[in-house]
Amino acid sequence: MLPVIALVGRPNVGKSTLFNYLTRSREALVADYPGLTRDRQYGRVKRGKRDCLVVDTGGIADDGNGIEGFARKQVETALQEADVVFFMVDARAGLSASDQEIADTLRKLDKPVVLVANKIDGINADLACADFYDMALGEPVQIAASHGRGVKELLARIDALLPEEVEEEVEEEDQGIGIAVVGRPNVGKSTLVNRLLGEERVVVYDEAGTTRDSIYIPFERNEQKFTLIDTAGMRRRAKVSLAIEKFSIIKSLQAIEKANVVIYLIDAREGVTEQDAHLLGLVLEAGRALIIGLNKWDGISPEQKDMIKKQIEIKLPFLDFAEKHPISALHGSGVGKLFDVVHDLYEAAMIDMSTPILTRILNDALAAHQPPMVRGRRIKLKYAHQGGRNPPVVVVHGVQTDSLPGSYKRYLMNYYREQLGLRGTPVRLVFKSPENPFQGQKNKLTERQLKKRKRLAGFKKRKRP
C-alpha cells in the first residue's frame, strides 16, 4: 500500500494548488474562490524520492450545516486514510479562530501533522508565520505553492514521517475500465457513483452544481479493475455564469475523452431535453461507448415511461447503437446490471479486427447495395483495415471516396456494427483515395513541341473565294 498525504485546512488556503504542483498535473480545480473543492481528489506525488499518494480535500468552513457539512465528512474520511497530514494555513491572512479549531482536532489524531504556511511570496515570511507557533504543531514550513517555492523542503520533511516499509518503488497500476458518469445538473450522478461503489464516496446534496470537479475513483469488482469518474453537471452555455462552472464543464469534457464507457443519466421525470441531445452529441463526437441511464424510473407512471421511449426515438435517432437502461440510483434497482453491460461495451470498443474480415464485410455490403455514380463513374471501394480502437476505426480504401454521400457512409457504419456484433459503441469510418502524383503539376513542353506550337499559331487558313 502506498502511504497517503492528506491536505487539510480552511477554504482558499491553496490546497488544490499544492496538489497540482505535487502531482505535476491540473487534476484539481484552482480559482480565487473559497469552497471550490468539496470531494476527495487523489493523485500520485511525482516529486521527490518517495512514492506516495496525496489527497486534496474541501476547505473546513465554520458553517457545518448544509452542503459544507457533507464536505466536512469527506475531510474526516481523508484524515482516517492518511499516514501524514499537511495542515495548510494562509500566511497572508494570519492565524484565525478556524485554524485554531482545526489544530485542536488534528492534535487528537495521533498522526504526524506538518504545518504548512502558504502564500509567503512578497511578504516577510518569518514575521507573518510568528503567530502560527501558538497552535503547538511545530515550526511551520514556509512555501509558495503557486511557484513551487519551499516545496522541496516540505518533501524532505516527510521522508522521516512516512512508513519505511513502503520506500521501494511501486510501478504504475493499470486503472482498468474507465467509466464516466455524465449528465445535466442534479440528475443523480453522484448518487449513482456512490451506489456503484457501495459507499458514500462523493458528496450528494439536493442542490444543482454540488459536484464541481471530475473525481477519479479507482476500485475493483470481481477481480476486474475500474475507474469511476464523477463529473460536474453541464448546463446550457447561456446559463453558465460562474467561471468556476465553465472550468467544471471543461473537466467533464476531458473526463469523457479519458473514459472507455460513458453512462449518461437522464432524469426520467423531466424527459429528454434539448440540452440532453446536445451533450449526447458531444459524447458521440468523442466516440465513446454509451449507456443511457434513465434515472428515477421507479417514480413515474406507465404513460410517462411510454412518452420517454418515444422521445428517445424522435430526439435521439443518431444514438440507435446506445444501450438504454432504466434505473433508480437512489434505491439501486437496475444498477447491478450496469457492470455487465459496461464490460460488454468495453470489449466492443477495444475489439481487434483483422483486415481479411473487414474486407469481406465491405464486399458483402457492396454486393447488397452499390455506391452511387459520380460524374458517370461508379465509386469503387477496394479493401478495409483497422485504424484504431476506442472507438473502433475502419479505414476504407477506394477511388473517389471524397464524393461518397453521407447516407452511404451511415449505411456502411451500421453494416459493420451489425456484422461485427458491436454493442453500444459507435464505429468510425475513414475513407482514403490514392493520391495523383501529377496533381497540381503543369505539363512542361519540350523544345520541339514549342516550335510546333509556334508554327501552328502562325498558320492562317485561306479564305474561300
C-alpha positions as CSV (number, residue, x, y, z in Angstrom):
1,M,0.0,0.0,0.0
2,L,1.3,3.5,-0.9
3,P,1.3,6.0,2.0
4,V,-1.2,8.8,1.9
5,I,-0.7,12.5,2.5
6,A,-3.9,14.5,3.2
7,L,-4.1,18.2,2.6
8,V,-6.5,19.9,5.0
9,G,-7.2,23.5,6.0
10,R,-9.6,26.4,5.7
11,P,-11.1,27.2,2.3
12,N,-8.9,29.1,-0.2
13,V,-5.5,28.4,1.5
14,G,-4.0,26.8,-1.6
15,K,-4.6,23.1,-1.0
16,S,-5.6,22.4,-4.7
17,T,-2.6,24.5,-5.9
18,L,-0.2,22.4,-3.9
19,F,-2.0,19.2,-5.0
20,N,-1.5,20.1,-8.7
21,Y,2.2,21.0,-8.0
22,L,2.9,17.8,-6.2
23,T,1.2,15.6,-8.9
24,R,2.6,17.7,-11.9
25,S,-1.0,17.9,-13.2
26,R,-4.1,20.1,-13.3
27,E,-6.5,17.5,-11.9
28,A,-7.8,19.7,-9.1
29,L,-9.7,22.9,-10.0
30,V,-7.9,26.1,-8.8
31,A,-9.6,29.5,-8.7
32,D,-9.7,32.5,-6.3
33,Y,-13.0,31.3,-4.8
34,P,-13.4,29.8,-1.3
35,G,-15.1,26.3,-1.1
36,L,-14.3,25.3,-4.6
37,T,-13.2,21.7,-3.7
38,R,-15.8,19.5,-2.0
39,D,-14.9,15.9,-2.8
40,R,-11.7,14.0,-2.2
41,Q,-9.3,14.0,-5.1
42,Y,-6.5,11.5,-5.2
43,G,-3.2,11.9,-7.1
44,R,0.3,10.4,-7.3
45,V,3.2,12.5,-5.9
46,K,5.6,12.9,-8.8
47,R,8.2,15.0,-7.0
48,G,10.9,14.0,-4.5
49,K,12.3,10.5,-3.8
50,R,9.3,9.0,-2.0
51,D,6.4,7.3,-3.8
52,C,3.1,8.1,-2.2
53,L,-0.4,9.4,-2.8
54,V,-1.8,12.8,-2.0
55,V,-5.5,13.6,-1.4
56,D,-7.0,17.0,-1.8
57,T,-9.9,17.8,0.4
58,G,-12.5,20.5,0.7
59,G,-12.0,23.5,2.9
60,I,-13.2,23.1,6.5
61,A,-15.6,26.0,6.9
62,D,-17.1,27.5,10.1
63,D,-20.6,26.6,8.9
64,G,-21.1,22.9,9.3
65,N,-24.7,23.0,8.0
66,G,-26.0,22.2,4.5
67,I,-23.5,21.1,1.9
68,E,-20.5,22.3,3.9
69,G,-21.4,19.6,6.5
70,F,-21.2,16.9,3.8
71,A,-17.8,18.3,2.6
72,R,-16.6,18.1,6.2
73,K,-17.4,14.4,6.3
74,Q,-15.2,13.9,3.2
75,V,-12.3,15.6,5.1
76,E,-12.8,13.3,8.1
77,T,-12.7,10.2,5.8
78,A,-9.5,11.5,4.3
79,L,-7.9,12.0,7.7
80,Q,-8.7,8.4,8.6
81,E,-7.0,7.2,5.5
82,A,-3.9,9.4,5.8
83,D,-0.4,8.5,7.1
84,V,0.7,12.1,7.2
85,V,-1.4,15.3,7.3
86,F,-0.4,18.6,5.7
87,F,-2.2,21.3,7.7
88,M,-2.2,24.3,5.4
89,V,-2.7,27.9,6.6
90,D,-2.7,31.2,4.8
91,A,0.4,33.3,5.8
92,R,-1.1,36.4,4.4
93,A,-4.3,36.2,6.3
94,G,-2.6,35.1,9.5
95,L,-3.9,32.9,12.3
96,S,-7.7,32.6,12.6
97,A,-10.2,31.0,15.0
98,S,-10.9,28.4,12.4
99,D,-7.2,27.5,12.2
100,Q,-7.1,27.0,16.0
101,E,-10.2,24.8,15.8
102,I,-8.7,22.6,13.1
103,A,-5.4,22.4,15.0
104,D,-7.2,21.1,18.1
105,T,-8.8,18.4,16.0
106,L,-5.5,17.4,14.4
107,R,-3.7,17.1,17.7
108,K,-6.1,14.4,18.7
109,L,-5.5,12.3,15.6
110,D,-2.3,10.6,16.8
111,K,-0.8,11.0,13.3
112,P,2.1,13.1,12.0
113,V,1.0,16.6,11.2
114,V,3.1,19.1,9.2
115,L,2.1,22.7,9.5
116,V,2.4,24.4,6.0
117,A,2.3,28.2,5.7
118,N,1.4,29.0,2.2
119,K,1.4,32.3,0.2
120,I,4.7,33.6,1.6
121,D,5.7,35.3,-1.7
122,G,6.1,39.0,-1.5
123,I,5.9,39.3,2.3
124,N,8.2,39.0,5.4
125,A,7.6,35.3,5.9
126,D,9.2,34.9,9.4
127,L,7.1,37.8,10.7
128,A,3.9,36.5,9.1
129,C,4.3,33.0,10.5
130,A,5.1,34.0,14.1
131,D,1.5,33.6,15.2
132,F,1.2,30.0,14.0
133,Y,3.6,28.8,16.7
134,D,0.6,29.2,19.1
135,M,-1.0,26.1,17.6
136,A,1.7,23.9,19.1
137,L,2.2,22.0,15.8
138,G,5.9,22.7,15.5
139,E,7.7,25.0,13.1
140,P,5.7,25.9,10.0
141,V,7.2,25.0,6.6
142,Q,7.0,28.2,4.5
143,I,6.0,27.7,0.9
144,A,4.5,29.4,-2.1
145,A,2.6,26.6,-3.8
146,S,1.8,28.6,-6.9
147,H,5.5,28.9,-7.7
148,G,6.9,25.8,-6.0
149,R,8.9,27.8,-3.5
150,G,9.8,25.8,-0.4
151,V,8.1,22.6,-1.7
152,K,11.4,20.8,-1.9
153,E,12.0,21.4,1.8
154,L,8.4,20.3,2.6
155,L,9.0,16.9,0.8
156,A,12.3,16.5,2.7
157,R,10.4,16.9,6.0
158,I,8.1,14.0,5.3
159,D,10.9,11.5,4.5
160,A,11.2,10.7,8.2
161,L,7.5,10.6,8.7
162,L,6.4,8.1,6.0
163,P,6.5,4.4,6.9
164,E,9.8,2.8,5.9
165,E,8.3,-0.5,4.5
166,V,6.8,1.4,1.5
167,E,10.0,3.0,0.4
168,E,10.5,0.7,-2.5
169,E,9.3,2.0,-5.9
170,V,5.9,0.9,-7.0
171,E,5.0,0.6,-10.6
172,E,2.1,2.4,-12.1
173,E,-1.0,0.3,-11.9
174,D,-3.5,-0.4,-14.6
175,Q,-6.5,1.8,-14.0
176,G,-8.8,-0.7,-15.7
177,I,-12.0,0.3,-17.5
178,G,-12.8,4.0,-17.3
179,I,-16.5,4.8,-16.6
180,A,-17.5,8.5,-16.8
181,V,-20.9,9.4,-15.3
182,V,-22.2,12.4,-17.2
183,G,-25.4,14.4,-17.4
184,R,-27.2,17.7,-16.6
185,P,-27.1,19.0,-13.1
186,N,-29.0,17.3,-10.3
187,V,-29.9,14.1,-12.3
188,G,-28.3,11.8,-9.7
189,K,-24.8,11.3,-11.0
190,S,-23.1,11.3,-7.6
191,T,-25.8,9.1,-6.2
192,L,-25.2,6.6,-8.9
193,V,-21.4,6.7,-8.2
194,N,-22.0,6.0,-4.5
195,R,-24.4,3.2,-5.4
196,L,-21.9,1.6,-7.7
197,L,-19.2,1.8,-5.1
198,G,-21.3,0.8,-2.2
199,E,-20.2,3.7,0.0
200,E,-20.7,7.4,0.4
201,R,-17.6,8.3,-1.6
202,V,-18.7,11.7,-3.1
203,V,-20.9,14.4,-1.8
204,V,-24.6,14.1,-2.5
205,Y,-26.9,17.0,-1.8
206,D,-30.2,18.2,-3.2
207,E,-28.7,21.2,-5.0
208,A,-27.7,21.6,-8.6
209,G,-23.9,22.0,-9.1
210,T,-22.9,20.1,-6.0
211,T,-20.0,18.4,-7.9
212,R,-17.7,20.9,-9.4
213,D,-14.6,18.8,-10.2
214,S,-14.2,15.5,-12.0
215,I,-13.5,12.9,-9.3
216,Y,-11.5,9.8,-10.4
217,I,-12.1,6.8,-8.1
218,P,-10.2,3.5,-8.8
219,F,-11.8,0.3,-7.4
220,E,-12.0,-3.4,-8.1
221,R,-15.0,-5.7,-8.6
222,N,-14.9,-9.4,-9.2
223,E,-11.1,-9.1,-9.9
224,Q,-11.8,-6.5,-12.6
225,K,-10.4,-3.1,-12.2
226,F,-12.5,0.0,-12.9
227,T,-12.1,3.8,-12.6
228,L,-15.3,5.7,-11.9
229,I,-15.3,9.3,-12.9
230,D,-18.0,11.5,-11.3
231,T,-18.3,14.7,-13.4
232,A,-19.9,18.1,-12.9
233,G,-23.4,18.7,-14.4
234,M,-23.3,20.5,-17.7
235,R,-25.9,23.2,-18.4
236,R,-26.6,25.3,-21.5
237,R,-23.9,27.9,-22.2
238,A,-26.3,30.8,-21.8
239,K,-27.0,29.7,-18.2
240,V,-23.3,29.2,-17.2
241,S,-22.3,32.4,-15.4
242,L,-19.6,31.5,-12.9
243,A,-16.1,31.0,-14.2
244,I,-15.9,28.0,-11.8
245,E,-18.7,26.3,-13.7
246,K,-17.0,26.9,-17.0
247,F,-13.9,25.1,-15.7
248,S,-16.1,22.3,-14.4
249,I,-17.5,21.8,-17.9
250,I,-14.1,21.6,-19.4
251,K,-13.1,19.0,-16.8
252,S,-16.3,17.0,-17.7
253,L,-15.3,17.0,-21.4
254,Q,-11.8,15.9,-20.5
255,A,-13.3,13.1,-18.4
256,I,-15.3,11.9,-21.4
257,E,-12.1,11.8,-23.5
258,K,-10.3,9.7,-20.9
259,A,-13.2,7.2,-20.3
260,N,-13.8,4.0,-22.1
261,V,-17.5,3.9,-21.4
262,V,-19.9,6.8,-20.7
263,I,-23.0,6.4,-18.6
264,Y,-25.2,9.4,-19.5
265,L,-28.0,10.0,-16.9
266,I,-31.4,11.4,-17.9
267,D,-34.0,12.4,-15.3
268,A,-37.0,10.2,-16.3
269,R,-39.3,12.7,-14.6
270,E,-38.2,15.5,-16.8
271,G,-37.8,13.5,-20.0
272,V,-35.3,14.1,-22.8
273,T,-34.4,17.8,-23.1
274,E,-32.6,19.7,-25.9
275,Q,-29.6,20.0,-23.6
276,D,-29.5,16.2,-23.3
277,A,-29.4,15.9,-27.0
278,H,-26.6,18.4,-27.2
279,L,-24.5,16.8,-24.6
280,L,-25.1,13.3,-26.0
281,G,-23.8,14.8,-29.3
282,L,-20.6,15.6,-27.5
283,V,-20.3,12.1,-26.3
284,L,-20.9,10.8,-29.8
285,E,-18.2,13.2,-31.1
286,A,-15.7,11.7,-28.6
287,G,-16.6,8.3,-29.9
288,R,-17.1,6.6,-26.6
289,A,-19.3,3.5,-25.9
290,L,-22.5,4.8,-24.4
291,I,-25.1,3.7,-21.9
292,I,-28.2,6.0,-21.5
293,G,-29.4,5.6,-17.9
294,L,-33.0,6.6,-17.4
295,N,-32.8,7.5,-13.7
296,K,-35.7,7.8,-11.2
297,W,-37.6,5.3,-13.4
298,D,-39.5,3.8,-10.4
299,G,-41.1,7.2,-9.7
300,I,-43.0,7.7,-12.9
301,S,-46.3,6.3,-14.4
302,P,-46.5,3.9,-17.3
303,E,-47.8,6.7,-19.5
304,Q,-44.7,8.7,-18.8
305,K,-42.5,5.7,-19.5
306,D,-44.0,5.3,-22.9
307,M,-43.6,9.0,-23.6
308,I,-39.9,8.9,-22.7
309,K,-39.3,6.0,-25.0
310,K,-40.9,7.9,-27.9
311,Q,-38.8,11.0,-27.0
312,I,-35.7,8.9,-27.3
313,E,-36.7,7.6,-30.8
314,I,-37.6,11.1,-32.0
315,K,-34.9,13.3,-30.4
316,L,-32.0,10.8,-30.4
317,P,-32.2,8.9,-33.6
318,F,-28.4,9.3,-34.1
319,L,-27.9,7.1,-30.9
320,D,-29.6,4.0,-32.1
321,F,-26.5,2.0,-31.1
322,A,-26.5,3.1,-27.4
323,E,-27.7,0.9,-24.6
324,K,-30.8,2.2,-22.8
325,H,-31.3,1.1,-19.2
326,P,-34.0,2.3,-16.7
327,I,-32.5,2.5,-13.2
328,S,-33.0,4.1,-9.8
329,A,-29.7,5.3,-8.4
330,L,-31.3,6.1,-5.0
331,H,-32.9,2.6,-4.5
332,G,-30.5,0.6,-6.5
333,S,-32.9,-1.1,-8.9
334,G,-31.3,-1.9,-12.3
335,V,-27.9,-0.6,-11.1
336,G,-26.3,-4.0,-10.6
337,K,-26.7,-4.9,-14.2
338,L,-24.7,-1.9,-15.4
339,F,-21.3,-3.6,-14.7
340,D,-22.1,-6.5,-17.0
341,V,-23.2,-4.0,-19.7
342,V,-20.1,-1.9,-19.2
343,H,-17.8,-4.9,-19.6
344,D,-19.6,-5.9,-22.9
345,L,-19.3,-2.3,-24.2
346,Y,-15.7,-2.1,-23.3
347,E,-14.9,-5.4,-25.2
348,A,-16.8,-4.0,-28.2
349,A,-14.9,-0.7,-28.1
350,M,-11.5,-2.4,-27.8
351,I,-12.1,-5.1,-30.4
352,D,-9.3,-6.3,-32.7
353,M,-10.4,-6.6,-36.3
354,S,-8.4,-8.4,-39.0
355,T,-8.0,-7.0,-42.5
356,P,-9.5,-10.1,-44.3
357,I,-12.7,-10.0,-42.2
358,L,-13.1,-6.2,-42.6
359,T,-12.6,-6.5,-46.4
360,R,-15.0,-9.4,-46.6
361,I,-17.7,-7.4,-44.8
362,L,-17.0,-4.5,-47.1
363,N,-17.5,-6.7,-50.2
364,D,-20.8,-8.1,-48.7
365,A,-22.0,-4.6,-48.1
366,L,-21.2,-3.6,-51.7
367,A,-22.9,-6.6,-53.1
368,A,-26.1,-5.8,-51.1
369,H,-26.0,-2.1,-52.0
370,Q,-23.7,-0.5,-54.5
371,P,-22.3,3.1,-54.0
372,P,-23.8,5.7,-56.3
373,M,-22.4,7.0,-59.6
374,V,-20.4,10.3,-59.7
375,R,-19.8,12.1,-63.0
376,G,-20.7,9.0,-64.8
377,R,-18.3,6.8,-62.9
378,R,-19.0,4.3,-60.1
379,I,-17.3,5.0,-56.8
380,K,-15.0,2.0,-56.1
381,L,-14.3,0.7,-52.6
382,K,-11.5,-1.9,-52.7
383,Y,-10.4,-3.0,-49.2
384,A,-10.5,-2.1,-45.5
385,H,-8.4,-2.5,-42.4
386,Q,-8.4,-1.4,-38.7
387,G,-7.2,2.1,-37.9
388,G,-7.8,2.3,-34.1
389,R,-9.8,1.3,-31.0
390,N,-12.0,3.1,-28.5
391,P,-13.9,3.7,-30.7
392,P,-13.3,1.0,-33.4
393,V,-11.9,2.7,-36.6
394,V,-12.2,1.1,-40.0
395,V,-10.1,2.6,-42.8
396,V,-11.6,2.0,-46.3
397,H,-9.5,2.5,-49.4
398,G,-11.0,3.2,-52.8
399,V,-11.4,5.6,-55.6
400,Q,-13.4,8.9,-55.5
401,T,-14.2,8.3,-51.8
402,D,-14.4,12.1,-51.3
403,S,-17.7,12.1,-53.3
404,L,-19.3,9.3,-51.2
405,P,-22.6,10.7,-49.8
406,G,-23.3,10.7,-46.0
407,S,-26.2,8.3,-46.3
408,Y,-24.0,5.6,-47.8
409,K,-21.4,6.2,-45.1
410,R,-24.1,5.7,-42.4
411,Y,-25.1,2.5,-44.2
412,L,-21.6,1.1,-44.1
413,M,-21.2,2.1,-40.4
414,N,-24.5,0.3,-39.4
415,Y,-23.5,-2.7,-41.6
416,Y,-20.1,-3.1,-39.9
417,R,-21.6,-2.7,-36.4
418,E,-24.2,-5.4,-37.2
419,Q,-21.8,-7.9,-38.8
420,L,-19.2,-7.5,-36.1
421,G,-21.8,-7.7,-33.3
422,L,-20.6,-4.5,-31.7
423,R,-22.8,-3.4,-28.8
424,G,-23.2,0.1,-27.5
425,T,-20.2,1.7,-29.3
426,P,-20.0,3.8,-32.5
427,V,-17.9,2.8,-35.4
428,R,-15.8,5.4,-37.2
429,L,-15.1,5.1,-40.9
430,V,-12.1,6.8,-42.6
431,F,-12.0,6.8,-46.4
432,K,-8.8,7.1,-48.3
433,S,-8.2,7.6,-52.1
434,P,-4.9,7.2,-53.9
435,E,-3.1,10.4,-54.5
436,N,-2.5,11.6,-58.1
437,P,1.3,12.1,-58.3
438,F,0.8,14.6,-61.1
439,Q,-1.9,16.7,-59.4
440,G,-1.0,20.4,-59.3
441,Q,1.9,20.0,-61.7
442,K,2.0,21.9,-65.0
443,N,3.0,20.0,-68.1
444,K,6.3,21.3,-69.4
445,L,6.6,21.3,-73.2
446,T,9.8,20.2,-74.9
447,E,11.7,22.5,-77.3
448,R,10.3,20.6,-80.3
449,Q,6.7,20.9,-79.0
450,L,7.2,24.6,-78.5
451,K,8.4,25.1,-82.1
452,K,5.5,23.1,-83.4
453,R,3.0,25.2,-81.4
454,K,4.6,28.4,-82.7
455,R,4.5,27.2,-86.3
456,L,0.8,26.2,-86.0
457,A,-0.1,29.5,-84.3
458,G,1.3,31.4,-87.3
459,F,-0.6,29.3,-89.8
460,K,-3.6,31.1,-91.3
461,K,-6.5,29.4,-93.0
462,R,-7.1,30.5,-96.6
463,K,-10.2,32.4,-97.2
464,R,-12.7,30.9,-99.5
465,P,-13.3,32.8,-102.8
